[in-house]
Amino acid sequence: MLRLIVSLTILSVSACTPAWAASSEAARKILSMPILYVTDREKTVSRSGYQDFGVQMIEPVDALYYGCQQVKVKVTAKEAEEMENLPTWGWSLRGEKDADPYVQNEQSVHATQTHSADGVSQPITEKVPTVQTADFGNQVFEKESDFQSLVATLRKAMEMNKRKEFIIFVHGCCIGFQGSMNQAAALEEATRVPVVNYAWGSVKGNYGGSTMTYPRSQERFNGLVRRLLKEFPDEKITLAGNSVGNMMIVEYCLETCEHSDLRKFDNIILSRADMDAFAFKTQVKHVMRTTKHVSLYVAKNDPQINLSGVLRWFFNPRDGSERVGNTRSAAMYHCDQPVVVYDVSALKLKHIMPHRAVSELLNNDGCAPTDSPVYIYTPEKDNVVRVVQRPGKVAERQFANAAGE
């Protein structure tokens, strides 16, 4: 028991440690972008106009909040120079002193709902700053039309973006609500595609606690995705996960792969998957029934994936199981299944999703481009493609606050 406690503690600390340090160059600008979210966490006290969320809601079984939040990311002067032609759907790039998106001398009162300890909803009244960008500002949608408000806002973003496309993102374990929003913002910045962040109730800094909240979040996620697929029958939809979040995606596919009435995803992207490789080998065929393309991002130098595998070997040395996110397991998925495994070890991103590479896949119909300006894609044996950064090119931006907490 003591070994289990110590091991879970080590894994939790490792998983929640930021993988990127803030750039040594002084941040000169603030990039603000709207992230749509769905969460099964309890509301907590608002701070500086942001609605924060805490621990997972217990009841009801389908309890979810829907909303939109402007996520601010610090960028260096050099990064700001590269950001021309920002999207028009609520994006802005300002100096640090002018980055507050709220009108200071105006206050509006909104009635919202919160959940008490016994699960009974009780109304509260709170003051929320009036947001200049009304369509994509910080807001928790009204409960009587919450999901439809999410749908309407997403439609507006796609219309302004002139691309009928969006991403459903599932984060990994051990981070809080704001950490998941930062990760979603990094993905949205790279792809320039609206992201719907499923901020499930993982326990911040606690691997074991996150696995305990996972089953309830799974049920809520399944219902959410089915509703989104029916609301958007013609749009291009990508389902993307990182780390433990990939388990939620695979479990959804296993449950719904036989539903002939549900349309397919255009892409399923599994990045740094902390899942059992032998089990996934049997699940791939079911995942493929729900999508046109499956892409895996793996690495041999991912510290969290390696630690996860070592801990499982430590407790069961005869098992010998690999994690899906490790390059050693890539050969298992060459079973006549159209799964492409991208080895991103050379990018040295630790446990972070390669956002630029994901963007290139989305822009090339789910396949690696042959003329990438920042990467060299080299096919290796079987279904593995090695990804290397071109000399002198900066492929992945290292935004402060955009990699986790």
VMD Tcl script that draws the C-alpha trace (Angstrom):
set ca {
  {0.00 0.00 0.00}
  {2.83 2.38 0.88}
  {4.50 1.72 -2.49}
  {1.21 2.44 -4.27}
  {0.76 5.75 -2.45}
  {4.33 6.84 -3.15}
  {4.12 5.85 -6.82}
  {0.82 7.63 -7.43}
  {2.22 10.73 -5.73}
  {5.28 10.70 -8.00}
  {3.15 10.25 -11.12}
  {0.76 13.02 -10.06}
  {3.55 15.53 -9.44}
  {5.19 14.64 -12.75}
  {1.94 14.92 -14.69}
  {1.03 18.36 -13.37}
  {4.49 19.90 -13.73}
  {4.44 22.47 -16.56}
  {6.29 21.06 -19.53}
  {7.25 24.44 -20.88}
  {8.90 27.23 -18.98}
  {7.96 30.78 -19.81}
  {10.18 32.34 -22.41}
  {13.17 34.22 -21.04}
  {12.33 37.04 -23.38}
  {10.04 39.58 -21.72}
  {6.41 39.20 -22.77}
  {5.31 42.35 -24.55}
  {1.80 41.44 -25.70}
  {-1.32 39.60 -24.55}
  {-3.13 37.37 -27.01}
  {-6.78 36.84 -26.10}
  {-8.94 34.23 -27.78}
  {-12.39 32.76 -27.05}
  {-12.60 29.13 -25.96}
  {-15.96 27.39 -25.77}
  {-16.17 24.93 -22.91}
  {-18.33 22.19 -21.45}
  {-17.55 21.14 -17.88}
  {-18.92 18.86 -15.19}
  {-17.22 20.87 -12.44}
  {-18.87 22.92 -9.70}
  {-18.96 26.70 -10.08}
  {-16.64 28.59 -7.77}
  {-16.28 32.29 -7.07}
  {-15.69 34.47 -10.13}
  {-12.41 36.35 -10.21}
  {-11.60 39.31 -12.43}
  {-14.59 38.59 -14.63}
  {-13.66 34.94 -15.16}
  {-15.98 32.20 -13.96}
  {-13.86 29.49 -12.40}
  {-14.86 25.88 -11.76}
  {-13.65 23.49 -9.08}
  {-14.38 19.88 -8.17}
  {-16.54 17.53 -10.18}
  {-20.32 17.70 -9.71}
  {-21.79 14.51 -8.27}
  {-25.42 14.86 -9.29}
  {-27.37 14.87 -11.50}
  {-25.77 12.25 -13.71}
  {-25.90 14.53 -16.78}
  {-24.76 17.67 -14.93}
  {-22.87 20.00 -17.27}
  {-22.18 23.70 -17.59}
  {-21.65 25.37 -20.97}
  {-19.90 28.65 -21.62}
  {-17.28 30.75 -23.35}
  {-14.16 32.29 -21.86}
  {-11.57 34.67 -23.24}
  {-8.24 33.00 -22.46}
  {-5.24 35.31 -22.26}
  {-1.82 34.08 -23.31}
  {1.42 36.00 -22.92}
  {3.45 36.30 -26.12}
  {6.88 37.75 -26.80}
  {7.45 40.68 -29.11}
  {8.83 38.31 -31.75}
  {5.79 36.04 -31.56}
  {3.48 39.05 -31.77}
  {5.16 40.16 -35.01}
  {4.33 36.79 -36.58}
  {0.65 37.05 -35.73}
  {-0.85 38.86 -38.68}
  {-4.47 38.57 -39.79}
  {-5.89 37.31 -36.52}
  {-9.30 35.62 -36.70}
  {-12.22 38.02 -36.34}
  {-14.27 35.90 -33.91}
  {-13.22 37.52 -30.65}
  {-9.42 37.38 -31.03}
  {-7.26 40.33 -30.01}
  {-3.57 41.16 -29.54}
  {-2.79 44.07 -27.24}
  {-0.07 45.55 -25.11}
  {0.02 44.27 -21.54}
  {-1.22 47.59 -20.15}
  {-4.19 47.65 -22.53}
  {-5.07 43.95 -22.37}
  {-8.01 44.14 -19.94}
  {-11.08 43.32 -22.09}
  {-13.57 44.60 -19.52}
  {-15.25 47.98 -19.27}
  {-14.22 49.19 -15.83}
  {-17.01 51.69 -15.17}
  {-19.92 49.50 -16.23}
  {-21.37 46.63 -14.24}
  {-24.23 44.35 -15.19}
  {-26.04 41.98 -12.87}
  {-26.68 38.41 -14.00}
  {-28.72 35.71 -12.27}
  {-26.95 32.36 -12.48}
  {-27.34 28.92 -10.98}
  {-25.00 27.03 -8.69}
  {-25.21 23.59 -7.07}
  {-25.25 23.20 -3.31}
  {-23.62 20.30 -1.47}
  {-26.82 18.27 -1.53}
  {-27.18 18.63 -5.29}
  {-30.10 21.11 -5.17}
  {-29.76 24.09 -7.50}
  {-30.08 27.47 -5.82}
  {-30.08 30.89 -7.53}
  {-27.36 33.39 -6.75}
  {-26.86 36.92 -8.01}
  {-23.43 38.20 -8.88}
  {-21.95 41.20 -10.66}
  {-20.08 40.44 -13.84}
  {-18.11 43.05 -15.82}
  {-19.65 43.97 -19.16}
  {-17.54 42.49 -21.95}
  {-16.64 44.53 -25.02}
  {-16.79 41.47 -27.31}
  {-20.38 40.56 -26.56}
  {-20.62 37.53 -28.83}
  {-17.48 35.81 -27.56}
  {-16.91 37.27 -24.11}
  {-16.77 35.55 -20.74}
  {-20.15 34.01 -20.05}
  {-21.83 30.97 -18.60}
  {-24.83 30.28 -20.79}
  {-28.28 30.40 -19.22}
  {-29.40 27.02 -17.93}
  {-32.69 26.86 -19.81}
  {-30.90 27.13 -23.17}
  {-27.32 26.26 -22.28}
  {-26.52 23.67 -24.95}
  {-28.30 25.59 -27.69}
  {-26.38 28.72 -26.70}
  {-23.16 26.76 -27.12}
  {-24.34 25.59 -30.55}
  {-25.33 29.11 -31.63}
  {-22.00 30.59 -30.51}
  {-20.08 27.83 -32.27}
  {-22.04 28.40 -35.48}
  {-21.25 32.12 -35.28}
  {-17.53 31.43 -34.82}
  {-17.42 29.09 -37.81}
  {-19.38 31.56 -39.93}
  {-16.93 34.37 -39.12}
  {-13.98 32.00 -39.59}
  {-15.29 30.96 -43.04}
  {-14.50 27.32 -42.24}
  {-17.23 24.83 -41.37}
  {-14.97 23.07 -38.92}
  {-14.33 22.72 -35.19}
  {-12.41 20.60 -32.69}
  {-13.63 18.79 -29.58}
  {-10.67 18.65 -27.19}
  {-10.26 16.35 -24.16}
  {-7.40 17.18 -21.77}
  {-5.45 14.76 -19.60}
  {-5.44 14.21 -15.87}
  {-4.20 16.17 -12.91}
  {-5.06 19.71 -14.05}
  {-7.82 22.10 -13.07}
  {-10.33 23.99 -15.18}
  {-8.06 26.90 -16.06}
  {-5.21 24.56 -16.98}
  {-7.47 22.75 -19.43}
  {-8.54 26.08 -20.94}
  {-4.89 27.05 -21.44}
  {-4.24 23.78 -23.28}
  {-7.30 24.31 -25.47}
  {-6.10 27.84 -26.25}
  {-2.72 26.53 -27.44}
  {-4.55 24.17 -29.80}
  {-6.88 26.87 -31.09}
  {-4.00 29.31 -31.68}
  {-2.14 26.78 -33.81}
  {-5.10 25.53 -35.85}
  {-7.16 28.75 -36.05}
  {-10.21 26.50 -35.70}
  {-12.82 26.93 -32.93}
  {-12.17 24.55 -30.04}
  {-14.80 23.12 -27.69}
  {-12.95 22.14 -24.52}
  {-14.43 19.29 -22.50}
  {-13.12 20.27 -19.07}
  {-13.83 17.04 -17.20}
  {-13.51 16.78 -13.45}
  {-9.90 15.63 -13.08}
  {-8.33 16.32 -9.69}
  {-5.53 18.85 -9.88}
  {-2.18 17.28 -8.99}
  {-3.70 13.87 -8.24}
  {-3.43 10.96 -10.70}
  {-5.37 8.49 -8.56}
  {-8.10 11.01 -7.80}
  {-8.47 11.82 -11.49}
  {-9.02 8.16 -12.36}
  {-11.80 8.04 -9.77}
  {-13.68 10.97 -11.35}
  {-13.17 9.64 -14.86}
  {-16.17 7.21 -15.12}
  {-18.78 9.87 -14.31}
  {-17.17 12.34 -16.72}
  {-17.15 9.61 -19.37}
  {-20.92 9.22 -19.30}
  {-21.44 12.96 -19.59}
  {-18.94 13.17 -22.44}
  {-20.67 10.43 -24.42}
  {-23.99 12.24 -24.31}
  {-22.38 15.57 -25.22}
  {-20.58 14.21 -28.29}
  {-23.68 12.45 -29.60}
  {-25.62 15.71 -29.38}
  {-22.89 17.67 -31.17}
  {-22.72 15.13 -34.00}
  {-26.46 15.43 -34.57}
  {-26.40 19.26 -34.41}
  {-23.60 19.49 -36.98}
  {-24.26 16.84 -39.67}
  {-22.26 18.59 -42.40}
  {-19.42 20.32 -40.58}
  {-15.89 18.92 -40.32}
  {-15.36 17.67 -36.75}
  {-12.08 16.57 -35.19}
  {-11.92 14.75 -31.86}
  {-8.53 15.37 -30.21}
  {-7.21 14.12 -26.89}
  {-4.06 14.37 -24.82}
  {-2.66 11.85 -22.31}
  {-5.39 10.21 -20.18}
  {-8.01 12.17 -22.12}
  {-7.52 9.74 -25.00}
  {-9.09 7.00 -22.88}
  {-12.32 8.98 -22.87}
  {-12.25 9.21 -26.66}
  {-11.61 5.49 -27.13}
  {-14.31 4.52 -24.62}
  {-16.78 6.72 -26.49}
  {-15.88 4.97 -29.74}
  {-16.31 1.54 -28.17}
  {-19.78 2.43 -26.93}
  {-21.08 4.11 -30.06}
  {-19.27 2.36 -32.93}
  {-22.39 0.31 -33.69}
  {-24.68 3.36 -33.85}
  {-25.31 3.60 -37.59}
  {-27.36 6.78 -37.13}
  {-24.31 8.77 -35.97}
  {-22.10 10.41 -38.55}
  {-18.33 9.83 -38.56}
  {-15.67 12.20 -37.30}
  {-13.32 13.56 -39.91}
  {-10.31 13.00 -37.66}
  {-9.48 11.39 -34.34}
  {-6.15 12.56 -32.95}
  {-4.62 10.70 -30.01}
  {-1.64 12.57 -28.59}
  {0.68 11.18 -25.86}
  {-1.88 8.50 -25.05}
  {-1.53 7.13 -21.52}
  {-3.40 3.92 -22.39}
  {-2.57 0.22 -22.40}
  {-1.05 -0.66 -25.77}
  {-2.15 -4.30 -25.86}
  {-5.74 -3.36 -25.11}
  {-5.72 -0.60 -27.70}
  {-4.54 -3.05 -30.37}
  {-7.88 -4.83 -30.05}
  {-9.81 -1.55 -29.93}
  {-8.40 0.10 -33.06}
  {-10.90 -1.52 -35.41}
  {-13.79 -0.17 -33.33}
  {-12.27 3.32 -33.22}
  {-11.93 3.25 -37.01}
  {-15.66 2.71 -37.42}
  {-16.31 6.17 -36.00}
  {-13.89 8.22 -38.09}
  {-12.17 8.69 -41.44}
  {-8.64 9.09 -40.02}
  {-6.85 8.05 -36.82}
  {-3.51 9.69 -36.02}
  {-1.24 8.86 -33.06}
  {1.51 11.13 -31.73}
  {4.12 9.15 -29.82}
  {7.65 9.70 -28.48}
  {10.40 7.76 -26.79}
  {11.39 10.73 -24.60}
  {8.01 11.61 -23.09}
  {8.70 11.67 -19.31}
  {5.11 11.16 -18.19}
  {4.49 8.24 -20.56}
  {7.76 6.59 -19.58}
  {7.05 7.02 -15.87}
  {3.53 5.63 -16.29}
  {4.94 2.53 -17.97}
  {7.66 2.05 -15.35}
  {5.18 2.23 -12.50}
  {2.96 -0.40 -14.07}
  {5.96 -2.65 -14.66}
  {7.03 -2.07 -11.04}
  {3.75 -3.40 -9.67}
  {3.42 -6.20 -12.24}
  {6.81 -7.08 -13.77}
  {5.38 -10.06 -15.70}
  {2.84 -7.89 -17.52}
  {5.28 -6.17 -19.87}
  {2.61 -3.78 -21.12}
  {3.58 -0.64 -23.03}
  {1.72 2.66 -23.16}
  {0.22 3.75 -26.47}
  {2.17 7.02 -26.31}
  {5.55 5.26 -26.41}
  {7.27 4.64 -29.76}
  {7.95 1.02 -28.80}
  {4.24 0.21 -29.16}
  {3.89 1.66 -32.68}
  {4.37 -1.67 -34.47}
  {1.27 -3.10 -32.76}
  {-1.07 -0.98 -34.87}
  {0.14 -2.17 -38.27}
  {-2.72 -4.64 -38.49}
  {-4.29 -3.64 -41.79}
  {-5.73 -0.65 -39.97}
  {-5.36 2.83 -41.49}
  {-3.66 4.25 -38.40}
  {-0.67 6.54 -38.89}
  {1.79 6.81 -36.00}
  {3.81 10.03 -35.90}
  {7.06 9.79 -33.93}
  {7.66 13.31 -32.57}
  {10.60 12.41 -30.32}
  {12.90 14.79 -32.21}
  {10.66 17.77 -31.38}
  {11.44 17.35 -27.65}
  {8.03 18.57 -26.50}
  {7.93 16.39 -23.39}
  {4.21 15.63 -22.75}
  {2.74 18.41 -24.91}
  {0.57 17.87 -27.97}
  {2.39 18.98 -31.17}
  {-0.13 21.66 -32.04}
  {1.47 22.80 -35.31}
  {1.62 19.25 -36.60}
  {-2.07 18.81 -35.75}
  {-2.82 22.00 -37.67}
  {-1.05 20.64 -40.75}
  {-3.04 17.42 -40.59}
  {-6.33 19.31 -40.44}
  {-5.30 21.45 -43.41}
  {-4.30 18.40 -45.46}
  {-7.35 16.14 -45.11}
  {-5.95 14.17 -42.18}
  {-2.59 13.40 -43.83}
  {0.91 14.75 -43.36}
  {1.80 17.34 -46.03}
  {4.70 16.74 -48.37}
  {5.67 20.42 -48.45}
  {5.53 21.45 -44.79}
  {7.43 24.72 -44.16}
  {8.43 23.71 -40.62}
  {8.59 19.89 -40.48}
  {10.19 17.05 -42.39}
  {7.94 13.97 -42.45}
  {9.92 10.79 -43.15}
  {8.04 7.49 -43.59}
  {9.76 4.65 -41.77}
  {8.85 0.98 -41.50}
  {5.22 -0.07 -41.52}
  {2.91 2.74 -40.49}
  {5.38 5.01 -38.64}
  {6.27 8.52 -39.81}
  {9.17 10.35 -38.18}
  {8.68 14.09 -37.63}
  {11.71 16.40 -37.51}
  {11.80 20.17 -37.32}
  {13.39 21.95 -40.29}
  {16.66 23.75 -39.49}
  {16.14 27.32 -38.39}
  {12.35 26.98 -38.13}
  {10.36 27.45 -34.93}
  {7.47 25.05 -35.22}
  {5.87 25.09 -31.77}
  {5.29 28.37 -29.99}
  {6.16 28.20 -26.32}
  {3.52 30.54 -24.94}
  {3.59 31.26 -21.24}
  {0.50 29.82 -19.53}
  {-0.63 27.91 -22.62}
  {0.75 24.48 -21.77}
  {-1.06 23.75 -18.53}
  {-1.66 25.48 -15.23}
}
mol new
graphics top color blue
foreach p $ca { graphics top sphere $p radius 0.5 }
foreach p [lrange $ca 0 end-1] q [lrange $ca 1 end] { graphics top cylinder $p $q radius 0.2 }
display resetview
